[in-house]
């Protein structure tokens, strides 16, 4: 319900409830409440085996050197799951890999955002989901952390894409973000139909074609292609 605000008009002798010339009653008596915006810094990183305690501590020390809210970790290759809460208020989730030592995803969450964590779930060895609350107990944001197969086996890649699409569609939070390593080069938009892909990037490869299909199907927006980067960083 909106709050009702009684204004004193300078043309009304200071009497409440009257409206200055040129204004409607609705404009004079009501003001829309300002909406609070939450700005998040979401990063992604190929972690490369944070299995040992020393590697985990080094990871957290490096993360504290820059501003972040959530970091998606890929290729963690950890045998056992981990959920650690630090004295600083940060929280770390690490999933597991398969028997061959392949895969694994995780997320460190900074102090300011850790209080909004609802849950972290490892959906597959290559896909994890971090659910965040905002003002109520209902999750408002899901961050999917993904690590696509690097092998050339088409079937393995197809299974990964089908799993991700399934989890994305079955998730009903208000906002959804997918971060991670797709091992793909999507390049710039090619046709007018690819409205969800930006105009920046290099030449698309075969894996990029599959990623483009996923973007078109789910109507997500490809973030990297929206901004122009120096050639050395593409």
N, C-alpha and C positions, 0 to 999 in steps of 0.2 A: 504494500500500500504506500502511495506517495505521501510525503509530509506536506501539510498545507501551510503555506507561509503567507501571512498578512503583511503587505507592504504599505508604507505610508507614501502617498504620492505628493510630490512637491507642488502640484497644482490643485491639491484638494484641501489645502489648509492643514495638512498633517492628520486628517481623519483616516483611521484605518478602514480598510475594506473598499476604498474607492480606487479608481484606476486613472492613470494619467492619460491625457488625450493621445490618440494614435495607438493605444494598446488595447488588446482585447482583455476581457475579464480573465480568461484562462492564462494569458501571458502574465498578467499582473498578480495573480493570486497563487500560481503554482510554479514551481521550479523542479525540473527533473533531477533526481539525485545523481551525483557523479559516480560513474562506474570505476572501480579500482582495477587497474591493469597489473598483471603479474608478468614481469619480464624474466625470462630464463636464458641462461647460457648453457647450451647443450653441446658437448664435444664428443668426438669418437677417437679411439686409439687402438692400434694393433699392439696388444700388451706383450705378446711373445713370452708365454710361460711364467706367470706370477704364481708358481706353485710353492716355492720355498718362502719361509717367513721373511728372509732378508729381501727377497724380490718384492714382496708385498709392501714392506716398510719403505723401500726405495720408491715404489710406485706412488704411495701416498705423499711422500716428501716432494716428489716432482710435481704432483698435482697441486700442492699448496703454493707453488710458485706462480701460478696464474689464476685468473678469475674464472671460476666454473660453478655450475650448479649440479650438473649431472654429466658423467663421462661414460660413454658406452665402450666397454672393453671387448675386443675380439681376440680369438685364438689364445685363450687363457690356458688350455691344456691341463686343467687341474683334475686330479683324480677324486677329490672329495669336495663337497660343497662347503662354502664358508659364508657366514654372516657375522661381521664384526662391527661393534660400535666403539668409537674412539673417544678419549677424554675430551677432545676438541668438539665433539658433537657430530662428527662425520660418521657415515655408515657405509659399509662396503658389502656388496653381495657378489659372490663368485660361484658360477655353476660348474658342472663337471664336463669332461670330454668322454669320448668313446674309448674302447679298449685299445685302439691303435694309437691313442694319444692325439687324436684329431678333434678340432672344434673347441667349444667352450666359450661362454660369454659371461659378462659381469658388469656391474655398475658401482662406482663410488658416487655417493651423494653428499654434497657439501652441507655444512652446518645449518645454513639458513633454510634449506629445503628438506632436511632430514625429518623435521617435525611433520611434514606433509606426506610422508610415505604411507601408502596403504599396504602394499605387498610387492614382493618380487617373486616371479615364478619362472623357472626354466622350462620352457615349453618343449624344446628339443635340444639336442647338443649344439645346435646352431642358432637357436632363437630363444630369446628371453624377453619377459615383459615386466616393466616397472610401472606400477599403478600409483598415481599421486592424487591426493585430495587437495581441495582448495579451502573452502570455508565450512563445509559440512562433512559428514561421514561418507558421502557418496563420492567415489573416485571421479575426477574430472579430466584426468590426463593419463594416457598410457604411452609409454616410450618403449617401442620394440627395438631391442638390440640384436643385430643379426650378423652372421659371418657365413657368407656363401661358400660353397665348395670351390676349391681351386682346381679340382680334377677336370679332365675333358670329357668325363662320362656324362652324356646328356641326361640319362635317367636320374642320376643323383641331383643334378641341377634342377630338373623338372620337379622332383619330389620336394626339394627345398622351396621352390616358388609356390607350389600348391599348398604346402603347409603354411607358409607365411600369409598367403591370400586367405586361407581358411581362418586363421587366428585373427587376422585383421577384420574380416567381415563379422565374426562372432563377437567381437569386442564392441561394447556399446557405451564406452565413455564418450564425453563430449568432444575431446580433442585426442588425436592420435598422431604420433611422430615415429618414423622409422629411421634409425641411424645404424651405421656399421659399414662393413666391407662387402660389396656385392661382386668384387672382382670383375667389374664391367666398365666399359667406356661408352657412355650413352651419346656424347656429342650434342650439338645443338638441335633444335626443332627442325624436322624435315618437312612436315606437311601441316596444313592448317588444323588438322584433326588433333595434332599433338599439342593442345593448348596448355597442358600441365607440364610441359618441358620448356625450359628457357631457350635463349638464343645464343648461349655461350658454351664453348667446349670444343674438344677435338673430334677427330673422326670416330664414328661409332663402330664397335666391333660386334661379333656374333652374340656375345653375352649381353651387350648393350641392347640388342634387338629384343631379347627376352625381357630385360628390365623395362624397356619401353612398353611392351605388351602388358606387363604387370601394372604400370602406372596408368595406362589407358583404361584397364579393366576396373581398377579400384578407385580411379579418379583422385589419386594423390598428386601432390606437386613435387617435382624434382628440384630440390633446393640448390644444388651445386651449379646447375646450368642457368640459374637466374642472375648470377653475379659474374662479372668479368674478372679474371685473375691473370697475373703475370704468367707468361708461357712456361716459366721454370717451375711453377707450382701446380700446373694442371695435371 
